[in-house]
Amino acid sequence: MAGATGQGRPRRGPRAVTWLATLFRLDPAGANWTRAVLFLDIALVPLMVFWAIGDEQYLLSAVFGLLFAALADPGGGLGHRAAHIALFGLIGAGVTALAFGIGGAAWGWLALLAFAVTLAAGLAVAFGVGRFANALLLNVWFVVALGLAFGLHHHTRITSHTWVQTLAWAAGSASWIIVALVGRLVRRRAQAPRPFAELPGDTSRRKLTPQLIAFAVLRALAIAGTVALAFGLDLANGYWMPVAAIAAMKPSLQQTALAAAQRLIGAMIGAAVAVLLLLLPAGVHGRELFAVKRGLEVVALVLLMHAVAIRFLNYALYCAAIAAAVLLMIDLPQTSHHAAEAHRVLWTLCGGGIGLLVMLLAALLARRSPRAARRT
């Protein structure tokens, strides 16, 4: 029989092909273009506002305030949703103020605070999976904001005020509350389903096991180490290293090897896409440079729109879209040149390699956990 071995079993392809097919397997039922278009519609508002006033350096804070507030939306009654999103936005505003406030500080302070924020996010699992997922969102934003703040601080032609960055984040998160209110009036229902079901809503307390604590410390050390290397050695475009590391690492000890591999591959693909797109403004000047940068800002929003839509379609492609958009928006306020692309590639590979090392150590922790349980 065709397609079968001599023993009647189906013939399998090469392992590499099977592995890639698993990583990029698509689930058509997981695409949600309705919420993606809704996100893009709202994100275009701060884009046009900052274009009009000429302060595009605040766009990233506003867009990610909107995106992460939407991801943290628990659904349910309007009062519950508004209170939950408002609290999340308030904490996010504090994280934003912290990141941009210390962006010009000595590298030791940057590494110390990166360790503290990452450790706190990892230990937040004790307050429930839902709060843990929200804490990880803020952890990612802190690392991204730290890279943006450091770059803007060392850019002589661009002024970035911490209070404006904080206000931009708060406005972005508040805009999702307005969307919830409008949606409630349109549907005329007291309850709303959770709009982003991929983030769990469970708030039951969890016990912090030694393995979970060790993994949280390990992730925090990895981020602090990449921050220390990037900023302590004053590496050109070195902030790509901690951004790549936080994008590539497993957020929790329980995450599957498949999801971890998809995060790593997605981060690498996203970085490659960002590097190629950032080549466009590297050789142009004047009005052409202005036009290309504005176009790439729109591209970054479109990438985020696709990320919102394809979260359930394929996790690797979702991570790639997020990484590409973040790296684009971090670097667009600064003047790029061709020599910078080699640095970006190098630091992305280093950050991804550190993330891979942490994932391997996490796998050892996960194997030790059931063995220790059997012994006891």
C-alpha positions as CSV (number, residue, x, y, z in Angstrom):
1,M,0.0,0.0,0.0
2,A,1.3,3.5,-0.9
3,G,2.5,5.6,2.0
4,A,3.0,2.6,4.3
5,T,6.0,0.6,5.4
6,G,6.4,-3.1,4.9
7,Q,4.9,-3.7,8.3
8,G,1.7,-1.7,7.6
9,R,2.8,1.4,9.6
10,P,2.6,4.9,8.0
11,R,5.9,6.2,6.7
12,R,7.3,9.1,8.6
13,G,9.2,12.0,7.1
14,P,12.5,13.3,8.4
15,R,12.6,14.4,12.0
16,A,13.5,17.9,11.1
17,V,10.6,18.3,8.8
18,T,8.2,16.8,11.3
19,W,9.6,19.1,14.0
20,L,9.1,22.2,11.8
21,A,5.6,21.1,10.8
22,T,4.7,20.8,14.5
23,L,6.2,24.2,15.3
24,F,4.3,26.0,12.5
25,R,1.1,23.9,12.5
26,L,-1.9,26.2,11.9
27,D,-5.2,26.1,13.6
28,P,-7.6,28.0,11.4
29,A,-10.3,28.1,14.1
30,G,-7.9,30.1,16.3
31,A,-7.7,33.2,14.1
32,N,-9.8,36.2,15.4
33,W,-9.7,39.1,13.0
34,T,-12.5,40.9,14.6
35,R,-10.6,41.8,17.8
36,A,-7.5,42.4,15.7
37,V,-9.2,45.1,13.6
38,L,-10.6,46.6,16.8
39,F,-7.2,46.9,18.3
40,L,-5.8,48.5,15.1
41,D,-8.7,51.0,15.0
42,I,-7.9,52.1,18.5
43,A,-4.1,52.1,18.1
44,L,-4.4,54.4,15.1
45,V,-5.6,57.2,17.4
46,P,-2.4,57.6,19.4
47,L,-0.4,57.1,16.1
48,M,-2.2,60.1,14.5
49,V,-1.9,62.2,17.7
50,F,1.8,61.7,18.1
51,W,2.3,62.3,14.4
52,A,0.5,65.6,14.7
53,I,2.5,66.8,17.7
54,G,5.8,65.3,16.4
55,D,6.5,63.1,19.5
56,E,6.6,59.5,18.1
57,Q,8.9,58.5,21.0
58,Y,5.8,58.1,23.2
59,L,3.9,55.9,20.8
60,L,5.3,52.6,22.1
61,S,4.0,53.3,25.6
62,A,0.5,54.1,24.4
63,V,0.3,51.1,22.1
64,F,1.5,48.6,24.6
65,G,-0.7,50.1,27.3
66,L,-3.6,49.4,25.0
67,L,-2.5,46.0,24.0
68,F,-1.6,44.6,27.4
69,A,-4.8,46.1,29.0
70,A,-6.8,44.3,26.4
71,L,-4.9,41.1,27.2
72,A,-5.5,41.5,30.9
73,D,-9.3,42.1,30.4
74,P,-11.0,39.4,32.6
75,G,-14.4,39.7,30.9
76,G,-17.6,39.6,32.9
77,G,-19.5,42.6,34.3
78,L,-18.5,46.1,33.3
79,G,-17.7,47.2,36.9
80,H,-15.5,44.2,37.5
81,R,-13.7,44.6,34.1
82,A,-13.2,48.4,34.6
83,A,-11.8,47.9,38.1
84,H,-9.5,45.1,37.0
85,I,-8.1,46.9,34.0
86,A,-7.7,50.2,36.0
87,L,-5.6,48.4,38.6
88,F,-3.6,46.7,35.9
89,G,-3.1,50.1,34.1
90,L,-2.1,51.8,37.4
91,I,0.6,49.1,38.1
92,G,1.7,49.3,34.5
93,A,2.0,53.1,34.8
94,G,4.3,52.6,37.9
95,V,6.4,50.1,35.9
96,T,6.6,52.6,33.0
97,A,7.7,55.4,35.4
98,L,10.3,53.1,36.9
99,A,11.8,52.0,33.6
100,F,12.0,55.5,32.0
101,G,13.0,57.1,35.3
102,I,16.1,54.9,35.6
103,G,16.9,54.7,31.9
104,G,19.9,57.0,32.3
105,A,21.2,55.5,35.5
106,A,24.3,53.4,36.0
107,W,24.2,49.9,34.7
108,G,24.3,48.3,38.1
109,W,21.0,49.9,39.1
110,L,19.5,48.8,35.8
111,A,20.5,45.2,36.3
112,L,19.4,45.2,40.0
113,L,15.9,46.6,39.1
114,A,15.6,44.2,36.2
115,F,16.3,41.3,38.5
116,A,13.8,42.6,41.1
117,V,11.0,43.1,38.6
118,T,11.5,39.7,36.9
119,L,11.7,37.9,40.2
120,A,8.5,39.5,41.4
121,A,6.7,38.6,38.2
122,G,7.9,35.0,38.5
123,L,6.7,34.7,42.1
124,A,3.3,36.2,41.3
125,V,2.1,32.7,40.5
126,A,1.4,32.4,44.2
127,F,-1.6,34.7,43.7
128,G,-3.1,32.6,40.9
129,V,-2.4,31.9,37.3
130,G,-4.4,34.9,36.1
131,R,-2.4,37.4,38.1
132,F,0.8,35.5,37.1
133,A,0.0,36.0,33.4
134,N,-0.7,39.7,34.0
135,A,2.6,40.1,35.9
136,L,4.5,38.5,33.1
137,L,3.0,41.0,30.7
138,L,4.3,43.9,32.9
139,N,7.6,42.1,33.1
140,V,8.0,42.0,29.3
141,W,6.9,45.7,29.2
142,F,9.5,46.7,31.8
143,V,12.4,45.1,29.8
144,V,11.1,46.7,26.5
145,A,10.7,50.1,28.2
146,L,14.1,49.9,29.7
147,G,15.7,49.3,26.3
148,L,13.7,52.2,24.8
149,A,14.5,54.5,27.7
150,F,18.2,53.8,27.5
151,G,18.3,54.4,23.8
152,L,16.4,57.7,24.1
153,H,18.5,58.9,27.0
154,H,21.6,58.6,24.8
155,H,20.0,60.2,21.8
156,T,20.9,63.9,21.8
157,R,18.1,65.0,19.3
158,I,15.1,63.4,21.0
159,T,13.7,64.4,24.4
160,S,11.8,61.9,26.4
161,H,9.9,62.9,29.6
162,T,9.2,60.1,32.1
163,W,5.8,61.6,33.1
164,V,4.7,61.8,29.4
165,Q,5.7,58.1,28.9
166,T,3.7,57.2,32.0
167,L,0.7,59.2,30.8
168,A,0.9,57.6,27.4
169,W,0.7,54.1,29.0
170,A,-2.2,55.2,31.2
171,A,-4.1,56.6,28.3
172,G,-3.6,53.5,26.3
173,S,-4.9,51.2,29.0
174,A,-7.8,53.6,29.8
175,S,-8.8,53.5,26.1
176,W,-9.6,49.8,26.5
177,I,-11.9,50.6,29.4
178,I,-13.8,53.0,27.1
179,V,-14.0,50.2,24.5
180,A,-15.5,47.9,27.2
181,L,-18.1,50.6,28.0
182,V,-19.0,51.1,24.4
183,G,-19.2,47.4,23.8
184,R,-21.5,47.1,26.8
185,L,-23.8,49.8,25.4
186,V,-23.9,48.2,22.0
187,R,-24.5,44.6,23.2
188,R,-26.8,45.7,26.1
189,R,-25.7,42.8,28.1
190,A,-24.3,42.9,31.6
191,Q,-21.8,40.2,31.0
192,A,-19.0,40.0,28.4
193,P,-16.9,37.0,27.5
194,R,-13.2,37.2,28.1
195,P,-11.9,38.8,24.9
196,F,-8.5,37.2,25.1
197,A,-9.1,33.7,26.4
198,E,-5.4,32.7,25.9
199,L,-4.6,34.3,29.3
200,P,-6.1,32.3,32.2
201,G,-8.5,33.9,34.6
202,D,-7.8,31.6,37.5
203,T,-7.0,33.6,40.6
204,S,-6.8,30.7,43.1
205,R,-3.7,30.7,45.3
206,R,-0.8,28.4,44.4
207,K,2.0,27.0,46.6
208,L,5.5,28.2,45.8
209,T,7.5,25.0,45.4
210,P,11.3,25.1,45.6
211,Q,11.4,24.3,41.9
212,L,9.2,27.3,41.0
213,I,11.2,29.6,43.2
214,A,14.5,28.3,41.7
215,F,13.1,28.9,38.2
216,A,11.9,32.4,39.0
217,V,15.4,33.2,40.4
218,L,17.0,31.7,37.3
219,R,14.9,33.8,34.9
220,A,15.6,36.9,37.0
221,L,19.4,36.3,37.0
222,A,19.3,35.7,33.2
223,I,17.6,39.1,32.6
224,A,19.8,40.9,35.0
225,G,22.8,39.4,33.4
226,T,21.8,40.4,29.9
227,V,21.0,43.9,31.1
228,A,24.4,44.2,32.8
229,L,26.2,43.0,29.7
230,A,24.2,45.3,27.4
231,F,24.4,48.5,29.4
232,G,27.5,47.8,31.5
233,L,29.7,47.3,28.4
234,D,27.9,50.0,26.6
235,L,27.3,47.7,23.6
236,A,25.9,49.3,20.5
237,N,22.2,48.3,20.3
238,G,22.9,46.0,23.2
239,Y,19.4,46.3,24.6
240,W,18.3,43.9,21.8
241,M,19.9,41.2,24.0
242,P,17.6,41.4,27.1
243,V,14.6,42.0,24.8
244,A,15.5,38.8,22.9
245,A,16.1,36.9,26.1
246,I,12.8,37.8,27.7
247,A,11.0,37.0,24.4
248,A,12.7,33.6,24.1
249,M,12.5,32.3,27.7
250,K,9.8,30.1,29.1
251,P,7.6,32.2,31.4
252,S,6.8,29.3,33.7
253,L,8.2,26.0,34.7
254,Q,5.1,24.2,33.6
255,Q,5.2,25.5,30.0
256,T,5.6,22.7,27.4
257,A,8.8,22.2,25.4
258,L,6.8,22.9,22.2
259,A,5.6,26.4,23.4
260,A,9.1,27.2,24.7
261,A,10.6,26.2,21.3
262,Q,7.9,28.3,19.5
263,R,8.8,31.3,21.7
264,L,12.5,31.0,20.8
265,I,12.0,30.5,17.1
266,G,9.4,33.3,17.0
267,A,11.8,35.7,18.7
268,M,14.6,34.9,16.2
269,I,12.2,35.3,13.2
270,G,10.8,38.5,14.6
271,A,14.3,39.9,15.1
272,A,15.3,38.9,11.6
273,V,12.2,40.7,10.2
274,A,13.0,43.8,12.2
275,V,16.6,43.9,11.1
276,L,15.5,43.7,7.4
277,L,12.9,46.4,7.8
278,L,15.3,48.7,9.6
279,L,17.6,48.6,6.6
280,L,15.1,50.7,4.7
281,P,15.8,54.0,6.6
282,A,19.5,53.3,6.8
283,G,20.4,54.8,3.4
284,V,17.9,57.7,3.1
285,H,17.8,61.2,4.4
286,G,15.5,64.2,4.7
287,R,11.9,63.9,3.6
288,E,12.5,60.3,2.4
289,L,13.7,59.3,5.9
290,F,10.7,60.9,7.5
291,A,8.3,59.1,5.1
292,V,10.0,55.7,5.6
293,K,9.9,56.0,9.4
294,R,6.2,56.9,9.4
295,G,5.5,53.9,7.1
296,L,7.5,51.6,9.4
297,E,5.4,52.8,12.4
298,V,2.3,51.7,10.5
299,V,3.9,48.4,9.7
300,A,4.7,47.9,13.4
301,L,1.0,48.5,14.2
302,V,-0.1,46.0,11.5
303,L,2.3,43.4,12.9
304,L,0.7,43.9,16.3
305,M,-2.7,43.6,14.8
306,H,-1.7,40.3,13.2
307,A,-0.3,39.1,16.6
308,V,-3.6,39.8,18.2
309,A,-5.4,37.8,15.5
310,I,-3.1,34.8,15.2
311,R,-2.4,34.0,18.9
312,F,-4.4,30.8,18.6
313,L,-3.5,30.2,14.9
314,N,0.2,29.6,15.7
315,Y,2.2,30.6,18.7
316,A,5.5,30.8,16.9
317,L,4.2,33.3,14.4
318,Y,2.5,35.2,17.2
319,C,5.8,35.6,19.0
320,A,7.5,36.6,15.8
321,A,5.0,39.4,15.1
322,I,5.3,40.7,18.7
323,A,9.1,40.7,18.6
324,A,9.4,42.3,15.2
325,A,6.9,45.1,16.2
326,V,8.7,45.8,19.5
327,L,12.2,46.0,18.0
328,L,10.9,48.2,15.2
329,M,9.3,50.7,17.5
330,I,12.3,50.7,19.9
331,D,14.7,51.6,17.1
332,L,12.6,53.9,14.9
333,P,13.1,57.1,17.0
334,Q,16.8,56.7,16.4
335,T,18.8,57.2,13.3
336,S,19.8,53.8,11.9
337,H,22.8,52.8,9.7
338,H,23.9,49.6,8.0
339,A,26.7,48.9,10.6
340,A,24.1,48.7,13.4
341,E,22.4,45.7,11.8
342,A,25.3,43.4,12.5
343,H,25.2,44.4,16.1
344,R,21.5,43.8,16.3
345,V,21.8,40.3,14.8
346,L,24.7,39.5,17.2
347,W,22.9,40.6,20.4
348,T,19.7,38.9,19.3
349,L,21.5,35.6,18.9
350,C,23.2,36.1,22.3
351,G,19.9,36.9,24.0
352,G,18.2,33.9,22.3
353,G,21.2,31.7,23.3
354,I,20.9,32.8,27.0
355,G,17.1,32.1,26.8
356,L,17.8,28.7,25.4
357,L,20.2,27.9,28.2
358,V,17.6,28.9,30.8
359,M,15.1,26.7,29.0
360,L,17.5,23.7,29.2
361,L,18.1,24.3,32.9
362,A,14.3,24.6,33.4
363,A,13.9,21.3,31.8
364,L,16.3,19.8,34.3
365,L,14.2,21.4,37.1
366,A,11.0,20.0,35.7
367,R,12.5,16.5,35.6
368,R,13.8,16.7,39.2
369,S,10.4,17.8,40.5
370,P,8.5,14.5,39.9
371,R,11.5,12.5,41.1
372,A,11.6,14.5,44.3
373,A,7.9,14.0,44.8
374,R,8.3,10.2,44.4
375,R,11.0,10.1,46.9
376,T,8.9,11.9,49.5
